[in-house]
Amino acid sequence: MKKFDVAVAGGGLIGASIALELARAGWKVALFDRQEPGQESSWAGAGILSPAPENASMIPLVPLAKASMAIYPEFVGMVEGISGQSAGYRPKGTLQAIFSRDAREELSTVIALHHGLGLKAEPLSAGDARVLEPSLSDDLEAAVLRPDEASVDNRALTQAVLDAARKSGVHFFPGSAAESICREGSRCTGLQFKNERIEAQWTVIAAGCFSAKIEGAATYAPVRPAKGQMVSLRAYALKMERVLWSEKIYLVPRNDGRVLAGATVEYTGFEKGLTAGGLEKILAGAIELSPGLANSRVEETWAGLRPDSPDHLPILGPTDVEGLLIATGHFRGGILLTPVTARLIREWITKQSVSLDWERFSPMRFQSASANR
Ligand SMILES: Cc1cc2nc3c(=O)[nH]c(=O)nc-3n(C[C@H](O)[C@H](O)[C@H](O)COP(=O)(O)OP(=O)(O)OC[C@H]3O[C@@H](n4cnc5c(N)ncnc54)[C@H](O)[C@@H]3O)c2cc1C
């Protein structure tokens, strides 16, 4: 039987970054993926790095998101240094477009919300916004500049993290789907695969929206897939520096001139089909925000499955099964939350204490919810 200090189920950005951090701390780590790693949500995302909450229910996430944002440059530097590959990190800010007739009121609400959460946000007139981003629509009423936000090429980052993990000594097992966790009494002793059992002192479930399919993990990680459709556009004569964001859509410029437009949020199970309605919504929103995109070339369309939890917040930390940790449920923010997730899991495994309060994200919260019903 193969033995490791740590067995990680799931080779997306989350699992691979955890494996990388632990290998660098001197642990013998195995990374299992049911296919080639890095082909699911971490491949499909847009790569926006924004700690701003999209609605009130996401406010508890802000401290974690800010902590991750703060260590992002250091994380990217470490990954790029080891892998020798660029992650396409763009610390250029976000511009939030406001089209409503009550622009003045909306502007002050948005600014107050951000400032109340300790996030930088500056009001802009439509004219000033168009000076910064000339592709913005003439119908714009006002805008908010969020200068500390950024984006990353998540496909490039995922490949760089996987490469850095390999170079740091992580043992890779592609094509290995974990079927269940192994238990001896109240202890998790590793993972069970179709034809073999792997022994590990620590087991981390980081299989994205598939985590609940691993027997023994579902009670701690009751995640489900939230499909997002995306479009990549090539606009030759259009200048876009920042992430552009409106109520309907976001646009994410890449270093190579592409503009990614997305995304839908749909609960349709584990299928990744594209729909006419989904693409229409994305393209109409993109052209409304930046009319010049009407002439851009559609280069690629795809869909991916976000790992969503019952309260839409991540599921992080130890369980009541000794040695079993969960790191999933990152929903719409897993690319942003990768550095802090990897750091916290590494801290717990190496010291059994963490530098940030993560109680709110405990995998045990679903147990108490079902016990109270
Ligand atoms: C359209 C879209 C847009 C997004 N945009 C953003 C964004 O702008 N910013 C942001 O921060 N986040 C964004 N996200 C969310 C982000 O992509 C996810 O939260 C993040 O990638 C989750 O990473 P993960 O490693 O947990 O999951 P995944 O990347 O899905 O990785 C899970 C891995 O587990 C493997 N696996 C599954 N079952 C098993 C098993 N039984 N055994 C072993 N391995 C298994 C899978 O093959 C996969 O490789 C977006 C997501 C989508 C779909």
The ligand as an SDF file (V2000), in Angstrom:
LIG
                    3D

 53 58  0  0  0  0  0  0  0  0999 V2000
  -17.7030   30.2920  -15.8310 C   0  0  0  0  0  0  0  0  0  0  0  0
  -16.9590   30.4520  -14.5350 C   0  0  0  0  0  0  0  0  0  0  0  0
  -16.4170   31.6840  -14.2030 C   0  0  0  0  0  0  0  0  0  0  0  0
  -15.7100   31.8510  -13.0170 C   0  0  0  0  0  0  0  0  0  0  0  0
  -15.0910   33.0290  -12.7750 N   0  0  0  0  0  0  0  0  0  0  0  0
  -14.3620   33.1910  -11.6430 C   0  0  0  0  0  0  0  0  0  0  0  0
  -13.6710   34.4140  -11.4000 C   0  0  0  0  0  0  0  0  0  0  0  0
  -13.7030   35.3320  -12.2240 O   0  0  0  0  0  0  0  0  0  0  0  0
  -12.9640   34.5390  -10.2360 N   0  0  0  0  0  0  0  0  0  0  0  0
  -12.8940   33.5320   -9.3120 C   0  0  0  0  0  0  0  0  0  0  0  0
  -12.2420   33.7120   -8.2850 O   0  0  0  0  0  0  0  0  0  0  0  0
  -13.5420   32.3610   -9.5290 N   0  0  0  0  0  0  0  0  0  0  0  0
  -14.2650   32.1670  -10.6570 C   0  0  0  0  0  0  0  0  0  0  0  0
  -14.9220   30.9910  -10.8850 N   0  0  0  0  0  0  0  0  0  0  0  0
  -14.9270   29.9660   -9.8390 C   0  0  0  0  0  0  0  0  0  0  0  0
  -13.6450   29.1670   -9.8070 C   0  0  0  0  0  0  0  0  0  0  0  0
  -13.3140   28.7560  -11.1150 O   0  0  0  0  0  0  0  0  0  0  0  0
  -13.8200   27.9550   -8.8810 C   0  0  0  0  0  0  0  0  0  0  0  0
  -14.3280   28.3600   -7.6190 O   0  0  0  0  0  0  0  0  0  0  0  0
  -12.4780   27.2570   -8.6500 C   0  0  0  0  0  0  0  0  0  0  0  0
  -11.8410   27.0090   -9.8810 O   0  0  0  0  0  0  0  0  0  0  0  0
  -12.6790   25.9420   -7.9170 C   0  0  0  0  0  0  0  0  0  0  0  0
  -11.4470   25.2560   -7.9270 O   0  0  0  0  0  0  0  0  0  0  0  0
  -11.3710   23.7460   -7.4330 P   0  0  0  0  0  0  0  0  0  0  0  0
   -9.9600   23.3380   -7.5150 O   0  0  0  0  0  0  0  0  0  0  0  0
  -12.0830   23.6270   -6.1330 O   0  0  0  0  0  0  0  0  0  0  0  0
  -12.3060   22.9520   -8.4680 O   0  0  0  0  0  0  0  0  0  0  0  0
  -11.9860   22.3800   -9.9140 P   0  0  0  0  0  0  0  0  0  0  0  0
  -11.1450   23.2950  -10.6910 O   0  0  0  0  0  0  0  0  0  0  0  0
  -13.3110   21.9940  -10.4890 O   0  0  0  0  0  0  0  0  0  0  0  0
  -11.1250   21.0930   -9.6270 O   0  0  0  0  0  0  0  0  0  0  0  0
  -11.6680   19.9320   -9.0430 C   0  0  0  0  0  0  0  0  0  0  0  0
  -10.8340   18.7680   -9.5280 C   0  0  0  0  0  0  0  0  0  0  0  0
  -11.2480   17.5810   -8.8450 O   0  0  0  0  0  0  0  0  0  0  0  0
  -11.1970   16.5070   -9.7600 C   0  0  0  0  0  0  0  0  0  0  0  0
  -12.0390   15.4350   -9.2380 N   0  0  0  0  0  0  0  0  0  0  0  0
  -13.3890   15.3370   -9.2830 C   0  0  0  0  0  0  0  0  0  0  0  0
  -13.7920   14.2150   -8.6610 N   0  0  0  0  0  0  0  0  0  0  0  0
  -12.6830   13.5850   -8.2130 C   0  0  0  0  0  0  0  0  0  0  0  0
  -12.4560   12.3900   -7.4840 C   0  0  0  0  0  0  0  0  0  0  0  0
  -13.4670   11.6090   -7.0910 N   0  0  0  0  0  0  0  0  0  0  0  0
  -11.1810   12.0310   -7.1950 N   0  0  0  0  0  0  0  0  0  0  0  0
  -10.1380   12.8160   -7.6020 C   0  0  0  0  0  0  0  0  0  0  0  0
  -10.3110   13.9710   -8.2890 N   0  0  0  0  0  0  0  0  0  0  0  0
  -11.5630   14.3480   -8.5780 C   0  0  0  0  0  0  0  0  0  0  0  0
  -11.6650   17.1070  -11.0530 C   0  0  0  0  0  0  0  0  0  0  0  0
  -11.2940   16.3370  -12.1720 O   0  0  0  0  0  0  0  0  0  0  0  0
  -10.9940   18.4720  -11.0080 C   0  0  0  0  0  0  0  0  0  0  0  0
   -9.7270   18.4700  -11.6280 O   0  0  0  0  0  0  0  0  0  0  0  0
  -15.5860   30.7700  -12.1000 C   0  0  0  0  0  0  0  0  0  0  0  0
  -16.1120   29.5250  -12.4420 C   0  0  0  0  0  0  0  0  0  0  0  0
  -16.7860   29.3550  -13.6490 C   0  0  0  0  0  0  0  0  0  0  0  0
  -17.3180   27.9910  -14.0130 C   0  0  0  0  0  0  0  0  0  0  0  0
  1  2  1  0
  2  3  1  0
  2 52  2  0
  3  4  2  0
  4  5  1  0
  4 50  1  0
  5  6  2  0
  6  7  1  0
  6 13  1  0
  7  8  2  0
  7  9  1  0
  9 10  1  0
 10 11  2  0
 10 12  1  0
 12 13  2  0
 13 14  1  0
 14 15  1  0
 14 50  1  0
 15 16  1  0
 16 17  1  0
 16 18  1  0
 18 19  1  0
 18 20  1  0
 20 21  1  0
 20 22  1  0
 22 23  1  0
 23 24  1  0
 24 25  2  0
 24 26  1  0
 24 27  1  0
 27 28  1  0
 28 29  2  0
 28 30  1  0
 28 31  1  0
 31 32  1  0
 32 33  1  0
 33 34  1  0
 33 48  1  0
 34 35  1  0
 35 36  1  0
 35 46  1  0
 36 37  1  0
 36 45  1  0
 37 38  2  0
 38 39  1  0
 39 40  1  0
 39 45  2  0
 40 41  1  0
 40 42  2  0
 42 43  1  0
 43 44  2  0
 44 45  1  0
 46 47  1  0
 46 48  1  0
 48 49  1  0
 50 51  2  0
 51 52  1  0
 52 53  1  0
M  END
$$$$
